[in-house]
């Protein structure tokens, strides 16, 4: 993990950024293939066209910092230590998935690696991360928290309460608003009268910043400034990242509400990986074989992760009765009767 300004990123750092964006996209493409084969459980939410905002922002954190992703921030979880195999296991609900088949998608956490699983109600994780970062401040720890939310979530009471509390308490928190064009099917102009979301920062008395969410270096630089400010005791920063969601809300969404040609235009003109490849080749003098080697590494890692995940067992029914409460004990519901020898379990 970097923790350096974009201007100070080394050539090696920038190749690592390319790796994280490429593995994010390749892993999601593999999940799409598995989804079409009916091998996934539940829906599939993609970050196609938004890889730079998750990768560039998470790369600015240090190892002991904590983030909370949303469903389109796979790249941030990979940077914090989630493995491709665990991501596929989570989507296929296997017994050895991070949640042992109890939840799906990116709804999982690893506190040791520094990421907290998100919950579906919009804006709620801002309040959660306000509490997490307040604990850093109370304990005198030089740690920072980062939380993502979509543009639609800024219209919720949970967002207001969370960022307002964090602002008053001067929590070391970075709040990233991903302005990707649509809150599900609602365009920005129909859910907010603000011309830009960074303007909302002034209403809470916090620092505000804005960056091109499809420029991974610009994202990293803006996030690094906010992280440095938070770590130095400067409190909350709200960052607006302007980007675009090139797939529907989920794979089941046909995007019929999107104007004709809009997705194709963004893909042709503003793909974050294509843009960064041009920077690497033209400005950083990276040779194409170097990128090809990273692509081959990513393909091999995703293939291995797929094989590992698809060979994992499905959870046994009684496993749902364990870890209901802290401590790992098996807690049976009132209707459960332990099976007698040679008999199936019964419901009373």
C-alpha positions in Angstrom: 0.0 0.0 0.0 1.3 3.4 -0.9 0.5 6.4 1.3 2.3 8.7 -1.1 1.3 11.7 -3.1 0.6 10.9 -6.8 3.6 13.1 -7.7 5.8 10.9 -5.5 4.5 7.6 -6.8 7.3 5.5 -8.3 7.2 3.8 -11.6 6.7 0.5 -9.7 3.8 2.0 -7.7 2.1 3.0 -11.0 2.5 -0.5 -12.4 0.9 -1.8 -9.2 -2.0 0.6 -9.7 -2.4 -0.9 -13.2 -2.3 -4.4 -11.7 -5.1 -3.6 -9.2 -7.4 -2.1 -11.8 -6.8 -4.9 -14.2 -7.4 -7.7 -11.7 -10.6 -5.9 -10.6 -12.0 -5.9 -14.1 -10.8 -9.4 -14.9 -12.3 -10.8 -11.7 -15.6 -9.1 -12.4 -15.6 -10.4 -15.9 -15.1 -13.9 -14.5 -18.0 -13.4 -12.1 -20.2 -12.4 -15.1 -19.3 -15.6 -16.9 -20.2 -17.6 -13.8 -23.4 -15.7 -13.3 -24.5 -16.6 -16.8 -23.8 -20.2 -16.0 -26.1 -20.0 -13.0 -23.1 -20.7 -10.7 -23.6 -17.6 -8.6 -26.1 -17.2 -5.8 -28.0 -13.9 -5.8 -27.3 -10.8 -7.9 -24.1 -9.4 -9.4 -23.1 -5.8 -9.1 -20.2 -4.5 -11.3 -17.8 -1.6 -11.2 -17.1 -1.5 -14.9 -15.9 2.0 -15.7 -15.3 2.9 -12.0 -12.2 0.8 -11.2 -10.0 3.9 -10.9 -11.9 5.4 -8.0 -11.8 2.4 -5.7 -8.1 1.5 -6.6 -6.7 5.1 -6.5 -8.4 5.9 -3.2 -7.6 2.7 -1.3 -4.0 2.9 -2.5 -3.5 6.1 -0.5 -4.2 4.3 2.8 -1.7 2.8 5.2 -1.8 -0.8 6.4 -3.5 0.0 9.7 -6.1 2.3 8.2 -9.7 1.0 7.8 -12.2 1.3 4.9 -15.8 0.4 4.2 -16.5 -0.4 0.6 -19.8 -0.4 -1.3 -20.8 -3.0 -3.9 -18.8 -1.2 -6.7 -15.6 -1.0 -4.7 -14.1 -4.4 -5.3 -10.7 -2.9 -6.1 -10.4 -1.4 -2.6 -11.1 -4.7 -0.9 -8.4 -6.4 -3.0 -5.9 -3.8 -2.1 -6.7 -4.3 1.6 -6.1 -8.0 1.3 -9.3 -9.8 0.1 -8.3 -12.6 -2.2 -9.9 -13.3 -5.6 -10.8 -16.8 -4.4 -12.6 -15.5 -1.4 -14.5 -13.0 -3.7 -15.7 -15.9 -5.9 -16.5 -18.1 -2.9 -18.6 -15.3 -1.5 -20.5 -15.0 -4.7 -21.1 -18.7 -4.9 -22.0 -19.0 -1.2 -19.6 -21.8 -0.4 -18.9 -23.3 3.1 -15.5 -21.7 3.2 -16.5 -18.3 1.9 -15.8 -15.4 4.2 -19.4 -15.5 5.5 -19.7 -19.3 5.1 -22.6 -18.9 2.7 -24.6 -16.7 5.1 -24.3 -13.5 2.9 -23.4 -12.7 -0.6 -21.5 -10.3 -2.9 -19.1 -7.9 -1.1 -21.0 -8.1 2.2 -18.0 -9.4 4.2 -15.4 -8.1 6.5 -11.9 -8.7 7.7 -11.0 -6.5 10.6 -7.4 -7.8 10.7 -6.9 -6.7 7.1 -8.7 -3.4 7.7 -12.0 -3.6 5.8 -15.5 -3.6 7.1 -18.3 -5.1 5.1 -21.0 -2.8 3.9 -24.7 -3.0 4.6 -27.3 -2.3 2.0 -29.3 0.7 3.4 -27.9 3.7 1.6 -25.6 6.0 3.7 -25.6 3.9 6.8 -21.9 3.1 6.6 -21.0 6.8 7.0 -22.3 6.6 10.6 -20.6 3.3 11.2 -17.3 4.7 10.0 -17.8 7.8 12.1 -17.9 5.6 15.1 -14.9 3.6 14.0 -12.8 6.7 13.4 -14.0 8.3 16.7 -12.5 5.3 18.4 -9.2 6.0 16.7 -9.3 9.6 18.0 -10.3 8.6 21.6 -7.4 6.1 21.7 -4.9 8.6 20.3 -4.2 6.3 17.3 -2.9 7.9 14.0 -5.3 5.9 11.9 -7.7 7.0 9.2 -11.0 5.6 8.0 -12.4 5.8 4.5 -16.0 5.3 3.5 -17.6 5.1 0.0 -21.1 6.1 -1.0 -23.0 6.7 -4.2 -24.5 10.0 -5.2 -28.0 8.9 -4.3 -26.9 8.1 -0.7 -26.2 11.8 -0.1 -30.0 12.4 -0.1 -30.5 10.1 2.9 -30.8 11.0 6.6 -28.2 8.4 7.4 -25.6 10.3 5.4 -26.5 13.6 7.0 -26.4 12.2 10.5 -23.1 10.3 10.0 -21.1 13.1 8.3 -22.5 15.7 10.7 -21.5 13.7 13.7 -18.0 13.0 12.3 -17.6 16.7 11.4 -18.5 17.9 14.9 -16.2 15.3 16.5 -13.4 16.0 14.0 -13.1 12.3 13.2 -10.2 11.2 11.0 -12.6 10.2 8.2 -12.5 10.5 4.4 -16.0 10.4 2.8 -15.9 9.5 -0.9 -19.0 10.3 -3.0 -19.0 8.4 -6.3 -20.9 10.6 -8.7 -21.5 8.0 -11.4 -24.6 9.4 -13.1 -27.4 7.4 -11.6 -28.9 6.4 -8.3 -30.2 3.1 -9.6 -32.2 4.5 -12.5 -32.6 8.1 -11.2 -30.3 10.6 -12.9 -28.4 13.1 -10.7 -30.5 16.1 -11.8 -33.7 14.4 -10.5 -32.4 13.6 -7.0 -30.2 16.6 -6.1 -30.4 20.3 -6.9 -26.7 20.7 -6.0 -24.6 21.4 -9.1 -21.8 19.3 -7.6 -21.7 17.2 -4.5 -18.5 18.7 -3.2 -20.5 21.8 -2.4 -22.2 19.9 0.4 -19.0 19.8 2.3 -19.3 23.5 3.3 -22.7 22.8 4.9 -21.0 20.4 7.4 -18.0 22.6 8.0 -15.6 20.0 6.5 -13.0 20.2 3.8 -14.1 19.4 0.3 -12.2 18.1 -2.8 -13.2 17.0 -6.3 -11.4 14.8 -8.8 -11.8 13.0 -12.1 -12.9 9.5 -10.9 -11.6 7.9 -14.1 -8.1 9.2 -13.6 -6.5 6.9 -11.1 -3.6 9.3 -10.3 -6.0 12.2 -9.7 -8.1 10.1 -7.4 -5.0 9.0 -5.5 -3.7 12.5 -5.1 -7.0 13.9 -3.8 -7.4 11.0 -1.4 -3.8 11.3 -0.2 -4.4 15.0 0.7 -7.5 14.0 2.6 -5.8 11.1 4.4 -2.8 13.3 5.4 -5.3 16.0 6.7 -7.2 13.4 8.7 -4.1 11.8 10.2 -2.8 15.3 11.2 -6.0 16.0 13.2 -7.7 18.0 10.5 -11.0 16.1 10.6 -13.3 15.0 7.8 -12.9 15.5 4.1 -15.7 15.0 1.5 -14.3 14.0 -1.9 -16.5 13.9 -5.0 -15.3 11.6 -7.7 -16.9 12.1 -11.1 -17.2 8.8 -12.9 -19.7 6.7 -14.8 -21.5 3.4 -14.2 -21.3 1.5 -17.5 -23.5 -1.3 -16.4 -26.9 -1.2 -14.8 -27.5 -1.2 -11.1 -26.9 -5.0 -11.3 -26.7 -7.5 -14.1 -30.5 -7.8 -14.1 -30.8 -4.1 -15.0 -31.0 -3.5 -18.8 -30.4 0.3 -18.4 -33.4 1.2 -20.5 -33.4 4.6 -18.7 -30.0 5.6 -20.1 -30.0 7.8 -23.2 -29.0 6.0 -26.4 -25.2 6.1 -27.0 -24.3 7.4 -23.6 -22.6 4.2 -22.3 -20.8 3.7 -25.6 -19.4 7.2 -25.5 -18.1 6.8 -22.0 -16.5 3.5 -22.9 -14.8 4.9 -26.0 -13.6 8.2 -24.6 -13.2 7.7 -20.8 -12.3 4.1 -19.9 -10.1 4.4 -16.8 -7.9 1.5 -17.7 -7.4 2.6 -21.3 -6.6 6.2 -20.1 -4.0 4.9 -17.6 -2.4 2.6 -20.2 -1.8 5.7 -22.4 -0.2 7.5 -19.4 2.1 4.5 -18.7 3.1 4.1 -22.3 3.5 7.7 -23.3 4.6 9.5 -20.1 6.1 6.8 -17.9 7.8 5.0 -20.9 6.5 1.6 -19.8 7.0 -1.0 -22.5 3.9 -2.9 -23.7 5.5 -6.3 -22.8 5.5 -5.1 -19.1 1.8 -4.6 -19.3 1.3 -7.9 -21.1 3.2 -9.7 -18.3 0.8 -8.1 -15.7 -2.2 -9.1 -17.8 -0.9 -12.7 -18.0 -0.3 -12.7 -14.2 -3.8 -11.5 -13.6 -5.4 -14.1 -15.9 -3.5 -16.9 -14.2 -4.5 -15.6 -10.7 -8.2 -15.4 -11.6 -8.1 -18.8 -13.2 -6.5 -20.3 -10.1 -9.0 -18.5 -7.9 -11.9 -19.8 -10.0 -10.7 -23.4 -9.7 -10.2 -23.1 -6.0 -13.7 -21.5 -5.4 -15.6 -24.0 -7.6 -14.0 -26.9 -5.8 -15.2 -25.6 -2.5 -18.1 -27.4 -0.8 -21.6 -25.9 -0.1 -22.4 -25.3 3.5 -24.3 -28.0 5.5 -27.7 -26.9 6.8 -26.9 -27.2 10.6 -24.0 -24.8 10.1 -26.6 -22.0 10.0 -27.1 -22.6 13.8 -23.5 -21.7 14.7 -22.1 -18.3 15.4 -25.5 -16.8 15.8 -24.0 -15.0 18.8 -20.4 -14.1 19.7 -18.3 -16.9 21.0 -18.8 -19.4 18.2 -21.2 -21.6 20.1 -24.1 -23.5 18.4 -27.4 -21.8 19.3 -30.5 -23.7 18.3 -33.7 -21.9 17.6 -36.8 -22.7 19.6 -38.2 -25.1 16.8 -35.0 -27.1 16.4 -34.9 -30.6 17.9 -31.6 -32.5 17.8 -32.1 -35.7 15.6 -32.3 -39.0 17.4 -30.0 -41.7 16.3 -30.8 -42.7 12.8 -33.6 -40.0 12.4 -33.8 -36.7 10.6 -34.2 -33.5 12.6 -37.8 -32.5 13.2 -39.6 -29.2 13.8 -41.9 -29.1 16.8 
